[in-house]
Amino acid sequence: MLRLTVSTRDVSQVRMAFSPLWEVVASLRALHAPASHAVHLPWVKRARRQIREAALDLEPLTALACAHPHRLPGFLAPTPTTPTPDLRTELADLRDSATLDPAALDPAALDLAAADSAGLNTLDLDEPPFADSTAPIVRELRSDPAAGLARICRTIERYWALVLEPHWPRMRSLLEADVLYRARQFADGGAGRLLNGLDATVAWEDGVLTIEHGGVSDERRLDGRGLVLVPSVFVWPRVATKTDRRWQPVLRYPARGVGTLWERGSATTLHALAAVIGRSRARLLAELSAPVSTTDLAARTGMSPAGVSAHLTALRDAGLVTATRIGRSVLYVRTTLGDDLLPPDATGR
């Protein structure tokens, strides 16, 4: 168990963000050990086929991200600097990391950098190595950091475009909806309600945040550096922490609704409902198990954005869906009444 002492100043600097780069790293671990990430199996099966057909060499990434079951080099998934960074910005920061912090890529850091998957971010020299020191990418990072990072970024860009970017609008909607939910928790019950509601493995009491990490027993202080809360799709079913002083501390936790992300309701089970409210509206209602935008719904269903908007207005007027604005996006999700109209296999319940 990890115990983090959190001061009043730390609480005042709690913020939320999400990270496409982190999802790249965490999704690689799901590909590497799918049995431990069963909720993502539909995506894993498609992604493995696409990677195989594209002959994409993932060795530069897997040698770093998957060498240890609980830990990974911290520089590979730095703390998000803005609430909603895009992948291009995060990759630019990654390319610059050798210049900005050469120590992040020294031999000790590559071998001993800490956990983002289910443990600590620590540079203790008595820890086991977290990257294969014989891997070509590790040797390249030591001999020519800029070239090694450029190679990593090129691989990430190809991987992202092939297996993650097509799903990013839906993933982003899920993450934005989680941020909205946590903001409401904070507004209703303060930091205590927010932190205690993140995950069953996370608890907040009397200024101490406890996180259940397998095989970890440690106590640390945030020392006024605050804490970044990062909802994640692929971190499920665990939480991940980063406490090394070169980055602002991070707690990554599973976003709400991850279990419904890859699900689809069947046409057969929706037939009866479609006879009453129409096929298009029944299809849209089935898609709204997690918050999603009009644009994403149009892409999923093949309907025009204007058509989707008109149907959603009718469903909202009937009390079957609700809408919430987050920044420039309006996210729709089923109400309880909408859930009751659908069979269980179409609602994700």
N, C-alpha and C positions, 0 to 999 in steps of 0.2 A: 504494500500500500504506500502511496506517495502522499505525504502531508505537506501542504503549502500554507505557510503563514501569510495571511493577506492583511495589509494595513488599511487604514481609512484612505490613505493616499492611493493605494492600489485600487480600491473600490471605485474611487473617483475617476480612474483612468481605464476602467473596463470598457471595451468597445467590441463591435462585431464586424466580421468581414468573411468573405469566402474567397476561394482560391482555385482557379482552373489548374494551375501547376500542381497544387497538392492533389487534385483529383487524378491527374496523370499518374503521379507516383503511387497513390493508393490503389488505383485501378490496376496497375501492373502487379501489385501484390495479390489482387483478386484473381488475375489471370494465372499467377504462379501457384496459388493455393486455393482453387475454387471451392473445395470442400469446406473451407473456413468462411466462405462468403456466399452461402447458398442462395441468398436473396438475389444475387447478381448472376446466377447461372444462365438465364436467358441471354443476357448481354455477353457473358463469357463465351458462350457457344458461337454466337455471331462474330464476335471480335476475333476469336481464334481462327475461324474460317477466313475472314477478311485479311488477317495478317499473313496467313499461309499463302493465300492467292496473290497477295501483293509482294511476297518474298521480302517482307520487311525484317531487317536484322535489328532485334531489340537488345542485343548483348550489351551495348554501352549503357543501357538503362538498367537492365535486370542485374548486372554485376554489382551495381550500387544499391538498387532499391530492394532487391530480393535475397541478398546474401545472408541476412540474419532474420529470423522469424519475428523479432520484437523491436529491432532497431534499424536505423538507417542514417547515412551521413546527413547532418543537419543542413548543410548548404544546399542540398537538393530540393528542399521545400522550405524556404525562408518564411518568416512572418510576413503576412500581407501588409503592405504599407498604406493601402486605401481600402475602403469598405467593399468595393466591387472591382478589383483589378481584372484586366483582360490578360490573356495568355501572352500577347506580344510584349506588354509591359513587364510581366514577370520574367520572361525569357531575357529581356534586355538587362534586368537586374542580375539574373543568373550569370550572363556573359561577363558582367562587370565585377562579379564577386571576387575574382582573383586579384583585381586591381584595388578594389575597395578594402578587401580583407585577405591579404595573401595567406595569413595563418589558417584560414578556413580550408585550404587545400594542402597544408603541409602533411607529411606522412602520418603523424600522430592523429591529425584530424580525420584523414581519410580512413584510417583503420579504427579509430576510436570514437568517431562522432556519434551523436546520440540518437535516442529513439524518437521517432515520430510515429511509430506504429502501435506500440503498447508499452512504452516505458519512458525512460528519461533521456534528456539530451545532455550528455555528460562527457567530459574528456578525461575521466579518471584512467590513469595508465594501467591499472590492474584489471580493467574490463577486457573481455574478449574482443577480437576484431569484428567490425560490422561491415566490412567490404573485403572482397577477395583480393589480397595484395598482389596476386599473380595475374589478375585480369588485365587485358590490354588497356582498357580505359583508365584503370588506376595508374598503371605505369605512365600512360600519356599525360594524365593530370599532374603527375609529379615532375615529369621532364618538361612539359610545355602546357601549363595550365590554360592559356588562352585557346590553344588548338583543341585541347580536350573538352573544354566547355562548349566550344563551337560545335564540336561533333555531337555532344549530348543534346544541344539545342536543336540541331538539324533532325536528330532522331525523334525528339519530342514533337516537333512540328509535323512530321510525317505521321507519327502515331496518332496525334490529336486529330488531324484532318481525316484520317481513315476510320477511327473507331469511336471517337468521343464528340467531335464537333457536330455530327448529325443529331446527337442526343442533347447537346448543350442547352438549347432553348428550354426543353422540359426540365433538365437538371437545374438550370438557373431559376426557373419558376419555383421549383421545390425549395431551393435555398432561400430565395427572397421571401417566400411564404413563412419559412421557419424564422427568419429574422423578424418579420412582422409579429409573429406569435410571441417571440421572446420579448420584444419591446412592450407588448401588452402585459406580459407577466411582470416585467419590471415596473410598469406604470401602476399595476394593481397591487403588487406586494413587495416592491423594492428588490434590492440585490439578493436577499435571501431566497425569495420565491424564484427569481431567475436562475440562480446557481443550483438550487436544489431540484429544479425541474429539468435540467439538461439531460441527465441519464441516470439509470439506476445505480451506476457505479460511481457517481459523483455526489458528494454531500458537503454541505456548508453549515458550520456551527461554530459560534464563538470565535470568529476571525480565522478559522482554519478550514481550508478546502481539502477534503480527502478524496483521493482518486484510487480506485482499486485497479492496480496494474499487476498482472501475474508475474511473480518472481521479483518484484520490486519492493524494497523496504527502505524508505529514505524520507528525510525531512528537509525542506528548503524554505527560504524566505524570498518573497518577490521583491522586497526592498524598494518599494515605491515605483517599480517599473510598470505596474499595471498588468492587465491580462487581456489578451485578444481571444474572444470566443468565435470559433470557426465551425459553422455547421457544414457537414460533409456528406456526400452520397456514399463514397467508397470506403470510408473509415468503418462503416458498419461491419461487424457487430461490436466493435470495441470503441474506446476513446483513445486519443493520442495527445501527448504533451511534449512541449519543448520548453526547457527552463535554462538553457545555457545563456550566459550573460551577453554573448555577442548578438542575441536577438531579443526582442520583447517577448516575454512568456506567452505561450499559446496553449489553448485547450481546444482540441478538435473533437467533435461529438457527432453522432448520427443525426441527420436532419429528420424531422417528422415526416412520415409518409413514404420513407424509402422503400418499404415493403410493397408499395403499389406502383413503383416507378416503371417497371417493365411489364406490368400486367395489361391485359386487354380483355374486355368482355366479349363473349361470343355472340354472333348474329342470331343463333338459335334461341338463346336465353332471352334476347331482347325482342323477339318476334311479337309476343303478346302486347308488350308495352308500346311497340311501334305502331300496332294497329289502332292504338288509342291516341297517342300524341304525335305520331309521325315518325318515320324511320330516322330522319336526320336529327330530330330532337332527342330521340332515344339514344342514338349513337353518341351525341354530345354529352348527354347526362352520364352515360357509362364512362366517358373519358375523364370526368371531373372528380375522380377519387382523390386527387391532389390538386392544389391550386395551379392554374394554368392560364395563359393569356390567349386572346382571340387569335393572334398570329400563329401561335403554336398549335391551337386546335385546327386552324385551317390547314396547316401543313400535315397534321396527322390524318385528317379525314378527307382531304381533297376538296373540301368545300371552299367557296370564296370567302374572304374575310368579311365582306358585307353580309353574306348569307349567315355565317356563323354569328355575327353580331346581332342580327335580327332574331335568330332562334334563341340566343342567350337572353335577350331582352324579354322574350315571351316566357322563358323558363324562370327568369328572375321575378317577373310580375306574378307568376303562379306560386312563388315561394319555394321553388325546387332548387335554385342556386342562389348564391350570394356573391357579391363583387366587392373587392377591396383594391384601392389604388395604392401602389408602391412606386414612388418616383413617377416615371413616365408610363409605367405599365399598370394595367388593370387586370387583376387575377380573379378568376372565377373558380368556385368550388361548390360541390353539392351541399345542400342543407340536410338535416336529419330526415326531413320529409322526402327529399330526393333519394336518399339512401333506401328508404322504406319502399319506394316504388320499384327498385331493382332487385333481381335475385342475388343471393350472396356471392355467386361466382362471378358476377359482373361488378360488384362493388369493392372487392378486395377485403371484405370483412372476414 
